[in-house]
């Protein structure tokens, strides 16, 4: 309002000039709008007429004021006005000028407030209540805030084309003005839209400097004034420097530069005839060079006090025991005594003896200088990543599959992740739907099922089960019917060749009866001994079996397409526990009780031999990359081998309390798990890096429990889901559990 006051105090000519500027622009704008559009609303015509009348009044005032200031020749034309009418017209002009100055003041020109916008003082009143008025609110002094001029759609389009800042211009609802957003405002809006901190992440988590913490600082922050000794030179340093200067003058000590020159000038290959060279060094030089300060005596405790607490004083029994012991066996060299005052303390009888033994120890006992390193114990512990950064991994029990009547020894999910096969001691093989937990098919067997394995080839719907000494190949008839029919047609189209009939096979391949065919059984491979392990090749055409007790033919490799069997080892070294095919290369892993041997099937030779460092291997699995393997043992150990690093375990984990029954890798996620008889399944994060310089990252992330212990057995098998970070487990409590 200061500008309004200045205009009131100004001259009439200045005021008329200011008043003329606004209406002339308004009149030209109305004329232009009338020329562009002849058909306008009545309200606009009335508004233009009122504006024209006001402009005419202002022009009359301007003409009156200009006539009053003209020359004497023009004063005759204004003779019709008397002095009173002129003064009346002047007062009216001043009033109109003051009102026009108030209305023409730009209230959006500046904003001296630090708040968001406090010029409009309507409070919480809705802004839409002022839609039918020419003002939008009131300022602090109660004056109306006139709405700014709003253009039509054509003006909006022209502004959008011509104004480069149109895209960052917004309209303030409280004042109606347009505000151009700055770069900082745009960055803050982008951070809010991306759900980050509005103020930015710079120094968001700056370390807090805790001056007074629980850690012992080398330079503690205290308010104690410095001592006097910190301002004056040290007496003992002065004495030591004086001794060193005297030794340099006498030639007992030499500067480091002269010693270095003497060493360089000396020929190291020259023979030394001085046998007593080391003893020829002066004693004072040795003293300065080999000086080791004497160890400090321990400070006296409560027992040495002239008024010790009651618990430190000897009773009669302790005093008699102290008198009967030898001096070397005594816990203390003196008897604690109590005196009424410090003045009553007598002379210590053994003072001279203790001083003598102290000096004797300093003179006779050898001392050695040891370098002490200040190491923080927390720096020695490896940094473990947060478990949240290692997700996803199974954390809880999702579903229980019930249906078996005896312990479930083995499980196997199909490659699609839709079906799950299980074998139990109740002589049945069941096929489950993973999503719903329904048992889709139950196939009875002749005896207990020790192993089931789904063919890894997704184009073949075939399930293998081991029953005593037989391998039974089953088409469960679940999933895609076209795949099931193609599997049957492939098996039935086999024609035995002459070469295969002449070849003597260690096993018998045979078809099944019609009754077994209706159950889903397609082929049966009869072995000589009981089968303890079964595994498929990654392509699904080859599979290997391990027989119990058979020495020469304990390991057999079978080919499904040709129905041939061969024994790769004439006499295996040791009792074979598990065998596996390499997922990429033509390598064959054979695990005995304490060793793992890797054979090259192409060259037919031993490639590598691994030492397990455990008593009895129970299970083995290979990483999908093929460069790392894990084994489980009956002595509660899990060993991780890096085949490119060493033949010994890279890391041995012993976190189970009982024997390990199964270990497994996930095919897609960096996870591996181990199942034990202690009723737990431990899931760990095992990240294998492509960089050969980085070692694998092994972190235990979750311990899963749920199976009950029956006859000292608990979890017998565990397998990961092919595509999801889930794990299946089977136990001696005749249940199968899914952890998600």
C-alpha positions in Angstrom: 0.0 0.0 0.0 3.0 2.2 0.1 2.8 2.8 -3.7 -0.8 4.0 -3.3 0.2 6.5 -0.7 2.9 7.9 -2.9 0.5 8.4 -5.8 -1.9 10.3 -3.5 0.9 12.6 -2.5 2.0 13.2 -6.1 0.9 15.8 -8.6 -2.3 15.6 -10.6 -0.4 15.3 -13.9 1.5 12.3 -12.6 -1.6 10.7 -11.4 -3.5 11.3 -14.6 -0.6 9.7 -16.6 -0.8 6.6 -14.5 -4.6 6.4 -14.8 -4.5 6.9 -18.5 -2.1 4.0 -19.1 -4.4 1.3 -17.7 -7.8 2.3 -19.4 -6.1 2.9 -22.8 -4.8 -0.7 -22.9 -8.2 -2.0 -21.7 -10.0 0.0 -24.5 -7.7 -1.3 -27.2 -8.1 -4.8 -25.9 -12.0 -4.4 -26.1 -11.8 -2.9 -29.6 -9.7 -5.8 -30.8 -12.0 -8.4 -29.2 -15.0 -6.6 -30.8 -13.4 -6.7 -34.3 -12.5 -10.4 -34.0 -15.9 -11.6 -32.7 -19.0 -9.5 -33.3 -21.3 -11.9 -31.5 -20.4 -11.4 -27.8 -22.4 -12.0 -24.6 -24.4 -9.3 -23.0 -22.3 -9.4 -19.9 -19.2 -8.7 -21.9 -20.9 -5.7 -23.6 -22.0 -4.3 -20.2 -18.5 -4.7 -18.8 -17.0 -3.0 -21.8 -19.5 -0.1 -21.6 -18.7 0.4 -17.9 -15.0 0.3 -18.7 -15.5 2.9 -21.5 -17.5 5.2 -19.2 -14.7 5.0 -16.6 -12.2 5.8 -19.2 -14.2 8.8 -20.4 -14.4 10.1 -16.9 -10.7 9.8 -16.5 -10.1 11.6 -19.8 -12.3 14.5 -18.6 -10.2 14.7 -15.4 -7.1 14.6 -17.6 -8.4 17.3 -19.8 -9.4 19.5 -16.8 -6.0 19.1 -15.3 -4.2 19.8 -18.5 -6.4 22.9 -19.2 -5.6 24.2 -15.7 -1.9 24.1 -16.6 -2.2 25.7 -20.1 -1.1 29.2 -21.2 -3.1 32.4 -20.8 -4.4 32.2 -24.4 -6.3 29.0 -23.6 -7.8 30.3 -20.3 -10.5 32.2 -22.2 -12.0 29.0 -23.5 -12.4 27.7 -19.9 -14.2 30.9 -18.7 -17.4 28.9 -18.2 -15.9 27.2 -15.1 -15.7 29.1 -11.9 -13.0 28.5 -9.2 -15.4 26.4 -7.0 -16.2 24.0 -9.8 -12.5 23.6 -10.6 -11.7 22.7 -7.0 -14.6 20.2 -7.0 -13.3 18.6 -10.1 -9.8 18.4 -8.6 -11.0 16.6 -5.5 -13.0 14.2 -7.6 -10.0 13.5 -9.8 -7.9 12.8 -6.7 -10.4 10.3 -5.4 -10.6 8.5 -8.7 -6.8 8.5 -9.0 -6.4 7.0 -5.5 -9.0 4.3 -6.2 -7.5 3.5 -9.6 -4.0 3.3 -8.1 -5.2 0.8 -5.5 -6.9 -1.4 -8.1 -4.0 -1.1 -10.6 -1.4 -2.2 -8.1 0.1 -5.6 -8.9 -0.3 -7.7 -5.8 1.5 -10.6 -7.5 4.6 -8.5 -8.2 6.6 -9.7 -5.1 6.2 -11.9 -2.1 8.1 -11.0 1.0 6.9 -14.0 3.0 8.9 -17.2 3.6 5.8 -19.3 3.8 4.3 -21.1 0.9 1.7 -18.4 0.1 0.2 -16.1 2.8 -1.1 -13.2 0.7 -4.6 -14.7 0.5 -6.0 -14.7 4.0 -9.3 -16.5 3.4 -8.1 -19.4 5.5 -9.9 -22.8 5.0 -12.7 -21.3 3.0 -13.0 -23.2 -0.4 -11.7 -21.2 -3.3 -14.6 -22.2 -5.5 -16.9 -19.9 -3.5 -15.2 -17.0 -5.3 -15.9 -18.3 -8.8 -18.8 -15.8 -9.4 -16.8 -12.8 -8.0 -14.1 -10.6 -9.6 -11.8 -11.1 -6.6 -10.3 -14.3 -5.2 -9.8 -13.2 -1.5 -8.4 -10.6 0.7 -4.9 -9.6 1.8 -3.7 -8.9 5.3 -5.0 -5.3 5.2 -8.5 -6.4 4.1 -8.2 -5.3 0.5 -9.6 -7.4 -2.3 -7.3 -9.6 -4.3 -8.5 -9.1 -7.9 -8.3 -12.2 -10.1 -5.6 -12.1 -12.7 -6.6 -12.0 -16.3 -7.3 -15.5 -17.8 -7.0 -15.9 -21.5 -9.2 -18.1 -23.7 -8.2 -21.4 -25.3 -6.5 -19.6 -28.2 -4.3 -17.7 -25.7 -3.5 -20.9 -23.9 -2.5 -22.6 -27.2 -0.3 -19.6 -28.2 1.4 -19.6 -24.8 2.0 -23.4 -25.1 3.7 -22.9 -28.4 5.7 -19.7 -27.7 6.6 -20.0 -24.0 9.5 -22.5 -23.4 8.6 -22.7 -19.7 5.0 -23.7 -20.3 5.6 -27.3 -19.4 6.9 -26.3 -16.0 4.2 -23.6 -15.3 1.4 -24.4 -12.8 -1.5 -22.3 -11.5 -1.8 -21.4 -7.8 -5.4 -22.0 -6.7 -5.2 -19.5 -3.8 -4.1 -16.5 -5.9 -4.9 -17.6 -9.4 -1.4 -16.6 -10.6 0.9 -18.8 -12.7 4.1 -20.0 -11.0 7.1 -21.3 -12.9 8.7 -24.3 -11.2 12.5 -24.2 -10.6 14.9 -27.0 -11.3 15.0 -27.8 -7.6 11.2 -28.1 -7.5 11.2 -30.4 -10.5 13.9 -32.6 -8.9 11.9 -32.8 -5.7 8.7 -33.8 -7.6 10.7 -36.5 -9.4 12.0 -37.9 -6.1 8.5 -38.0 -4.6 7.2 -39.8 -7.7 10.0 -42.4 -7.5 9.3 -43.0 -3.7 12.6 -41.7 -2.5 13.5 -39.1 0.0 12.1 -35.7 -1.0 15.2 -33.8 0.2 17.6 -36.0 -1.7 20.0 -38.8 -0.6 23.1 -36.6 -0.1 24.4 -37.1 3.4 21.1 -38.8 4.3 22.9 -41.5 6.3 25.9 -39.5 7.3 27.8 -41.2 10.2 27.0 -39.8 13.6 30.1 -38.7 15.5 29.6 -40.0 19.0 32.2 -38.2 21.1 31.2 -39.8 24.5 30.8 -43.5 23.6 31.5 -46.7 25.3 34.7 -47.2 23.3 38.0 -46.3 25.0 39.6 -43.5 23.0 43.3 -42.8 22.7 42.6 -39.1 23.1 39.5 -38.8 25.3 37.4 -35.7 25.2 37.7 -34.2 28.7 37.3 -30.7 30.2 40.3 -31.1 32.5 42.9 -28.3 32.0 46.3 -29.4 30.7 49.1 -30.2 33.1 52.1 -28.1 33.6 54.4 -30.8 32.2 52.7 -30.3 28.8 54.2 -26.8 28.6 57.8 -27.4 29.8 60.5 -29.6 28.2 60.9 -33.1 29.6 63.9 -33.5 32.0 64.5 -37.1 31.1 64.4 -36.4 27.4 66.9 -33.7 27.9 69.2 -36.1 29.7 68.8 -38.8 27.1 69.5 -36.4 24.3 72.6 -35.2 26.1 73.8 -38.8 26.5 73.3 -39.4 22.8 75.2 -36.3 21.8 78.1 -37.3 24.0 78.1 -40.8 22.4 78.2 -39.2 19.0 81.1 -37.0 20.0 83.1 -39.9 21.4 82.4 -42.1 18.4 80.4 -44.6 20.3 77.3 -44.0 18.1 77.2 -43.1 14.4 74.5 -41.4 12.4 72.3 -43.6 10.2 73.7 -42.1 7.0 77.3 -43.2 7.9 76.1 -46.6 8.9 74.3 -47.0 5.6 77.4 -45.8 3.6 79.6 -48.2 5.5 77.2 -51.1 4.6 77.2 -50.2 1.0 80.9 -49.8 0.8 81.5 -53.2 2.4 81.9 -56.1 0.1 79.4 -58.8 1.2 81.5 -61.6 -0.5 84.7 -60.6 1.2 85.8 -63.1 3.9 85.8 -61.8 7.4 88.8 -62.8 9.5 87.5 -61.2 12.7 85.9 -64.1 14.6 85.1 -61.9 17.6 83.6 -59.0 15.7 80.3 -59.2 17.5 81.9 -59.0 20.9 84.2 -56.1 19.9 81.2 -53.7 20.0 81.6 -51.2 22.9 79.3 -51.9 25.9 77.8 -48.4 25.9 76.8 -48.8 22.2 75.1 -52.1 23.0 73.3 -50.4 25.9 71.9 -47.7 23.7 71.1 -50.0 20.8 69.6 -52.9 22.8 68.0 -50.9 25.5 64.7 -52.5 26.6 62.8 -50.8 29.5 62.1 -52.8 32.6 58.6 -54.2 33.1 56.5 -52.3 35.5 55.5 -53.7 38.8 51.8 -54.4 39.4 50.0 -51.8 41.4 49.0 -52.6 45.0 45.4 -53.9 45.5 43.0 -53.9 48.4 45.0 -56.5 50.3 48.0 -54.2 50.6 46.0 -51.5 52.2 46.6 -50.5 55.8 42.8 -50.8 56.4 41.7 -53.6 54.0 38.1 -54.8 53.8 37.0 -57.7 56.1 36.9 -60.3 53.3 40.6 -59.8 52.6 41.7 -60.5 56.2 42.7 -64.1 57.1 40.8 -66.1 59.6 42.5 -68.7 61.8 42.1 -71.5 59.2 43.4 -69.5 56.3 46.3 -68.2 58.4 47.3 -71.7 59.5 47.1 -72.8 55.8 49.3 -69.9 54.8 51.9 -70.7 57.4 52.0 -74.4 56.3 52.6 -73.6 52.6 56.0 -73.1 50.9 56.8 -69.6 49.8 56.4 -70.6 46.1 52.9 -72.0 46.7 51.5 -69.1 48.6 48.9 -67.0 46.9 50.3 -63.8 48.6 53.7 -63.1 49.9 52.4 -61.3 53.0 49.5 -61.4 55.4 46.9 -58.7 55.1 46.8 -56.7 58.4 44.5 -54.0 59.6 45.7 -50.8 61.4 43.7 -48.0 63.1 45.6 -45.3 61.2 48.3 -44.8 58.6 50.7 -43.5 61.3 50.4 -46.9 63.1 51.8 -48.9 60.1 55.2 -50.4 61.1 58.2 -50.9 58.8 57.8 -53.6 56.2 60.2 -56.5 57.1 60.7 -57.9 53.6 61.3 -54.6 51.9 65.0 -55.2 51.3 64.5 -58.8 50.2 61.9 -57.8 47.7 64.0 -55.0 46.3 67.0 -57.4 46.0 65.0 -60.0 44.1 63.6 -57.3 41.9 67.0 -56.1 40.9 68.2 -59.6 40.5 65.4 -60.4 38.0 66.2 -57.2 36.1 69.9 -58.2 35.9 69.6 -61.9 35.2 66.3 -62.4 33.4 66.5 -62.1 29.6 64.0 -59.6 28.0 62.8 -59.6 24.5 61.2 -56.7 22.6 57.8 -57.6 21.1 55.9 -55.6 18.6 52.3 -55.1 19.7 49.6 -54.4 17.1 46.5 -52.5 17.9 43.9 -54.5 16.0 40.2 -54.1 16.4 38.6 -57.6 17.0 35.6 -56.6 14.9 37.8 -56.1 11.9 38.9 -59.7 11.9 35.3 -61.0 11.6 34.2 -61.1 7.9 31.4 -58.8 6.9 28.2 -60.7 6.3 25.5 -59.3 4.0 22.0 -58.6 5.3 19.5 -61.4 4.9 17.1 -59.1 3.2 19.6 -58.5 0.4 19.8 -62.3 -0.2 16.1 -62.9 -0.8 14.2 -64.8 -2.2 14.5 -68.0 -0.2 12.0 -70.3 1.6 11.0 -69.0 5.0 7.8 -70.8 6.1 5.8 -74.0 5.7 3.3 -73.6 2.9 1.7 -77.0 2.4 1.7 -80.6 3.8 1.1 -83.6 1.5 -0.4 -86.5 3.5 -1.3 -89.9 2.1 1.6 -92.3 2.7 1.3 -94.8 5.5 5.0 -95.3 6.1 8.2 -93.2 5.9 8.7 -91.3 2.6 12.3 -92.0 1.5 12.5 -90.1 -1.8 10.8 -87.3 -3.7 11.3 -85.7 -7.2 9.5 -82.7 -8.8 9.0 -82.8 -12.6 10.8 -80.3 -14.9 7.7 -78.2 -15.4 7.2 -77.7 -11.6 3.5 -78.8 -11.7 3.8 -82.4 -10.4 5.7 -84.1 -7.5 6.5 -87.8 -7.3 7.2 -89.6 -4.0 8.3 -93.1 -3.0 7.6 -94.7 0.4 8.2 -97.8 2.4 4.5 -98.6 2.0 5.3 -99.9 -1.5 3.6 -97.1 -3.4 4.6 -94.3 -5.7 2.3 -91.3 -5.6 2.1 -88.3 -8.0 0.9 -85.1 -6.4 -0.3 -81.8 -7.8 2.0 -79.2 -6.2 -0.4 -76.2 -6.3 -3.4 -78.0 -4.7 -1.8 -80.8 -2.7 -4.1 -83.4 -4.3 -2.8 -87.0 -4.9 -3.4 -87.5 -8.6 -2.2 -91.1 -8.9 -1.1 -93.9 -6.7 1.0 -96.7 -8.3 1.5 -99.9 -6.1 4.9 -101.6 -6.2 6.2 -105.0 -5.2 8.3 -103.7 -2.3 9.5 -100.5 -0.7 10.6 -97.7 -3.0 14.1 -96.4 -2.3 14.4 -93.8 -5.1 12.2 -91.9 -7.6 13.5 -89.5 -10.3 11.7 -87.7 -13.0 13.3 -87.5 -16.4 14.9 -84.1 -16.8 13.9 -83.9 -20.5 10.6 -81.9 -20.6 9.6 -83.6 -23.9 9.5 -87.0 -22.2 7.0 -87.8 -19.5 8.8 -90.6 -17.7 9.3 -91.4 -14.0 11.9 -93.9 -12.7 11.5 -95.8 -9.5 13.9 -98.3 -7.8 12.3 -101.2 -6.1 14.7 -103.7 -4.5 16.9 -104.8 -7.5 14.6 -103.4 -10.2 14.4 -100.1 -12.0 10.8 -99.4 -13.1 10.1 -96.8 -15.7 6.6 -95.3 -15.4 4.5 -93.1 -17.6 2.2 -91.4 -14.9 -0.2 -90.1 -17.6 -0.3 -86.6 -16.0 0.3 -83.3 -17.7 0.2 -82.8 -21.5 -1.6 -85.7 -23.2 0.4 -85.3 -26.4 3.7 -85.6 -24.5 2.4 -88.8 -22.7 1.3 -90.3 -26.0 4.6 -89.5 -27.7 6.5 -91.1 -24.7 4.5 -94.3 -25.2 5.0 -94.4 -28.9 8.8 -93.8 -28.5 9.1 -96.7 -26.1 6.9 -99.0 -28.2 8.8 -98.3 -31.4 12.0 -99.8 -30.2 13.3 -102.7 -32.3 16.0 -104.9 -30.9 19.0 -105.1 -33.2 21.2 -108.1 -33.8 24.3 -106.5 -32.2 22.4 -105.7 -29.0 21.1 -109.3 -28.8 24.6 -110.7 -29.1 26.0 -108.3 -26.5 25.9 -109.8 -23.0 24.2 -107.4 -20.7 24.7 -107.4 -16.9 21.0 -106.5 -16.5 17.8 -107.7 -18.1 15.5 -105.2 -20.0 11.9 -106.4 -20.2 8.4 -105.2 -20.9 5.6 -105.6 -18.4 2.3 -107.3 -18.3 -1.0 -105.8 -19.3 -2.0 -105.3 -15.6 1.2 -103.4 -14.9 0.8 -101.5 -18.2 -2.6 -100.2 -17.1 -1.0 -98.9 -13.9 1.5 -96.9 -16.0 4.6 -99.2 -15.8 6.3 -99.3 -19.2 9.8 -101.0 -18.7 11.6 -102.9 -16.0 15.4 -103.3 -15.7 16.3 -106.2 -13.4 19.6 -106.0 -11.6 21.6 -108.7 -9.7 21.7 -106.8 -6.4 19.7 -104.3 -4.5 19.9 -100.7 -6.0 20.9 -98.0 -3.6 21.0 -94.9 -5.9 19.7 -93.7 -9.2 20.5 -90.6 -11.3 19.6 -89.3 -14.7 21.8 -87.5 -17.3 20.9 -83.9 -18.1 19.6 -84.9 -21.5 17.4 -87.7 -20.3 18.7 -90.6 -22.4 21.3 -92.0 -20.0 20.9 -92.9 -16.4 23.2 -94.6 -13.8 22.5 -97.0 -10.9 24.5 -98.1 -7.9 24.2 -101.7 -6.7 24.8 -102.8 -3.1 27.5 -105.4 -2.5 28.4 -106.0 -6.1 32.1 -105.2 -6.5 32.8 -105.4 -10.2 29.4 -104.2 -11.4 28.4 -101.8 -8.6 28.1 -98.9 -11.0 26.1 -99.3 -14.2 25.4 -96.8 -17.0 22.2 -97.4 -19.1 21.0 -96.0 -22.4 17.3 -95.8 -22.7 17.0 -95.3 -26.5 19.1 -98.4 -27.3 18.3 -100.3 -24.1 21.9 -101.1 -23.5 23.9 -101.3 -20.2 27.6 -101.2 -19.5 29.8 -101.4 -16.5 32.4 -98.6 -16.8 34.6 -99.9 -13.9 35.9 -103.4 -13.7 36.8 -103.0 -10.0 35.8 -99.7 -8.4 38.1 -98.4 -5.6 36.1 -98.3 -2.4 32.5 -98.8 -1.5 30.5 -96.6 -3.9 27.8 -94.4 -2.3 26.6 -92.0 -4.9 27.2 -91.2 -8.6 26.3 -88.2 -10.8 26.7 -86.9 -14.3 28.3 -83.5 -14.9 25.6 -81.1 -16.2 27.8 -79.7 -19.0 30.9 -81.7 -19.6 31.3 -85.5 -20.2 32.5 -86.1 -16.6 31.2 -88.8 -14.2 31.4 -88.3 -10.4 31.8 -91.4 -8.2 31.6 -90.8 -4.5 33.0 -93.5 -2.1 33.1 -93.3 1.6 35.9 -90.7 1.9 36.8 -89.6 -1.7 35.1 -88.3 -4.9 36.6 -89.4 -8.1 35.9 -87.5 -11.4 36.3 -89.6 -14.6 36.4 -88.3 -18.1 34.0 -90.5 -20.1 35.5 -89.5 -23.5 39.1 -90.2 -22.6 38.2 -93.0 -20.2 40.6 -91.8 -17.5 40.6 -90.4 -14.0 40.4 -86.6 -14.2 40.6 -85.6 -10.6 40.4 -87.0 -7.1 38.8 -85.0 -4.2 39.4 -85.6 -0.5 36.3 -85.2 1.5 37.8 -84.9 5.0 34.8 -86.7 6.4 34.2 -90.3 7.6 31.2 -91.4 5.5 29.7 -89.6 2.5 25.9 -89.8 2.4 24.9 -87.5 -0.5 26.3 -85.3 -3.3 25.0 -82.6 -5.7 26.6 -80.6 -8.4 26.2 -76.8 -9.0 24.4 -76.0 -12.3 27.5 -74.3 -13.5 29.5 -77.5 -12.9 32.5 -75.9 -11.1 31.3 -76.5 -7.5 29.9 -79.5 -5.7 28.6 -80.1 -2.2 28.6 -83.3 -0.2 26.9 -84.4 3.0 28.2 -86.9 5.4 26.9 -89.1 8.3 29.2 -87.2 10.7 27.1 -84.0 10.4 29.4 -82.2 8.0 28.7 -80.4 4.7 31.7 -79.8 2.5 31.8 -77.3 -0.4 34.3 -78.0 -3.2 35.6 -75.5 -5.7 36.9 -77.7 -8.5 39.1 -74.9 -9.9 40.6 -74.1 -6.6 41.8 -77.3 -4.8 41.1 -81.0 -4.2 40.3 -80.3 -0.6 37.1 -78.6 0.6 36.9 -74.9 0.1 34.6 -74.6 3.2 33.3 -77.2 5.7 30.1 -76.4 7.5 29.1 -78.3 10.7 25.8 -76.8 11.8 23.7 -80.0 12.0 23.7 -82.0 15.1 23.0 -85.4 13.5 23.7 -87.1 10.2 23.0 -85.4 6.9 20.6 -87.3 4.6 20.5 -85.1 1.5 22.0 -82.0 0.0 20.7 -80.1 -3.0 21.4 -77.1 -5.2 18.8 -74.9 -6.8 18.9 -74.8 -10.6 18.3 -71.1 -11.0 18.6 -69.3 -7.7 21.9 -69.1 -5.6 20.6 -71.5 -3.0 21.6 -74.8 -1.5 20.0 -76.8 1.3 20.9 -79.8 3.6 18.5 -82.2 5.4 19.4 -84.0 8.6 18.1 -86.4 11.1 17.9 -83.6 13.7 14.6 -82.5 12.1 15.9 -79.4 10.4 16.5 -78.2 6.8 19.1 -75.5 6.6 18.8 -73.2 3.5 22.0 -71.3 2.6 22.9 -68.6 0.1 25.7 -69.8 -2.2 26.6 -67.2 -4.8 29.2 -68.4 -7.4 30.8 -65.4 -9.2 31.8 -65.5 -12.9 35.0 -63.7 -11.9 37.6 -66.3 -11.1 39.3 -64.0 -8.6 36.3 -64.0 -6.3 35.5 -66.9 -4.0 32.0 -68.2 -3.6 29.8 -66.4 -1.0 28.3 -68.8 1.5 25.8 -67.5 4.1 23.2 -69.5 6.1 19.9 -67.7 5.7 17.1 -69.9 7.2 16.5 -73.0 9.4 13.3 -74.8 8.5 11.6 -77.2 10.9 8.4 -79.2 10.7 9.1 -82.9 10.5 8.9 -85.2 13.6 11.6 -87.6 14.5 10.5 -91.3 14.2 12.8 -94.2 15.1 15.8 -91.8 15.2 15.0 -90.7 11.7 13.6 -87.3 10.6 14.1 -85.6 7.2 15.1 -88.2 4.6 15.1 -86.2 1.3 14.9 -82.6 0.1 14.5 -81.2 -3.4 14.2 -77.6 -4.7 11.4 -76.5 -7.0 12.6 -76.2 -10.6 11.5 -72.6 -11.1 10.4 -71.1 -7.8 12.5 -70.5 -4.6 10.7 -73.3 -2.8 11.9 -76.5 -1.3 10.2 -79.9 -0.8 11.1 -82.3 2.1 10.1 -85.8 3.0 10.4 -87.4 6.3 10.1 -90.5 8.5 6.7 -89.1 9.8 5.2 -90.2 6.4 4.6 -86.6 5.3 5.9 -84.3 2.5 6.2 -80.7 3.3 6.5 -77.6 1.0 8.4 -74.6 2.3 7.8 -71.3 0.5 
